Amino acid sequence: MDGTSKSDSWRADRDHFIHPYTDFTTFAETGSQVMSHGDAMMITDEDGRSYLDGIAGLWCVNLGHGRREIASAMGEQAARLGYFNTFGHSTNTPAALLARKLAERTPGDLNHVFFTTGGSTANDTAVRLAHYYFNRLGKPAKKKILSRHNGYHGSTYFAAALTGIHGIHYGFDRIAEDIVHHLSAADCFRRPDGMDEAQFCDFLVDEARYRIMQLGAENIAAFIAEPVMGAGGVLVAPEGYHRRMADLCRENDILYIADEVVTGFGRLGHWFASEDRFAHVPDILITAKGISSGYCPIGAAIFSDRIHEVISVPQGPGGVLTHGFTYSGHPVSCAAALKSIELYEQEDVFANVLDTGPYLQERLQGLTRHEIVGDVRGEQLMAGVELVANRASKTSFAPELAAAEIVFGRARELGVIVRPVGNTVIMSPPLIISREQVDKLVDALDQAIEDVS
Ligand code: PLP
């Protein structure tokens, strides 16, 4: 296809934009679908085709598209002060107010906010400052990080090293292999045969305990985990897992980093899942995405009082904590986040999650009528449907068959956008979804699976 019948932006994109996570086998031929505008649950391309957005952009547009209030807050802030750095002792009003707001909304003594540009840079920040913290405490050997297979923590070089999804590393170098150690994923669907959920939980915690013994607690700085794994296939851990892992970490002076980039800001019906759903307070909490409802790039690593007390003591040349990004505390991003939080509060959005979330999960269970559906799982407005070649043996489809990709393509033709990740079809709609829209999403997916089975 030479693209002559396509728009100028379609051609510009094809010729010059290296997309994140792009399959180049077909890119030059098909190019990209140019999205043009959005309204609430709907997203429309430049040819006027509209879709129900079943993935909130990419787990982030929690308040839905086209929110004038957020656009106005950003525009007004850009006109007043578009940018000035926050290095040293400068700040700006939205950044200061947002830091306080986050301290109020996060659990326990998570009171100190380091702003970043997104989730990857927040995870990098968490690890870099965790290392710094132990250096300051005179424990410089504490460097290792426990992560998990299937965990997704981002695409900067270190966040990618934390990431445990094997396919993502294909053809790339791996760094920090002496530092990052991956534990088993809390994957209930693929747990060892014959184990019930409680036994699987024991198995996972015992494995972690054993690994800590092997590596030496004196060499381990932190454990990082998503409350519910997202990009790794929407994996919900066995009941009690996070609480027990948090206890294990505490016993061994290992910091617990909760990567709430997806689960924060309502996806599981609460501000944050760590405490409200999984009954523990992490030492460092990571957020991004829903913090600004996806309207502006922003992330944050939020630290406990205990860590802050150590890292805020001046040392070295000029007493400076030498870490930061040009856009840490960007005023326009912070204004978007403040307005988003105000809307979460005013519109009781999380109550809608607690109503439509269980409804989505219940309706999705109906998809097990299809032989190729191996597992339907998730919690609230985070859902995954794993496709299998053989249900009895749980045998996966070969990657080259791109089963989930094909279902995604058909669902799109039927007017809904879902997301294929490996063999799993993922859904994470805006939190404002209605029951009728849940029906539309699930009916289209049902039809798509039927059509391609
Ligand atoms: N952590 C989790 C759990 C994520 O899902 C993501 C992105 O999807 C990231 C970190 C990386 O965030 P970003 O893409 O904003 O760097």
Boltz pocket constraint, residues with backbone or C-beta under 6 A from the ligand:
constraints:
  - pocket:
      binder: B
      contacts: [[A, 58], [A, 117], [A, 118], [A, 119], [A, 120], [A, 121], [A, 123], [A, 152], [A, 153], [A, 154], [A, 155], [A, 226], [A, 230], [A, 231], [A, 259], [A, 260], [A, 261], [A, 262], [A, 288], [A, 289], [A, 299]]
      max_distance: 6.0
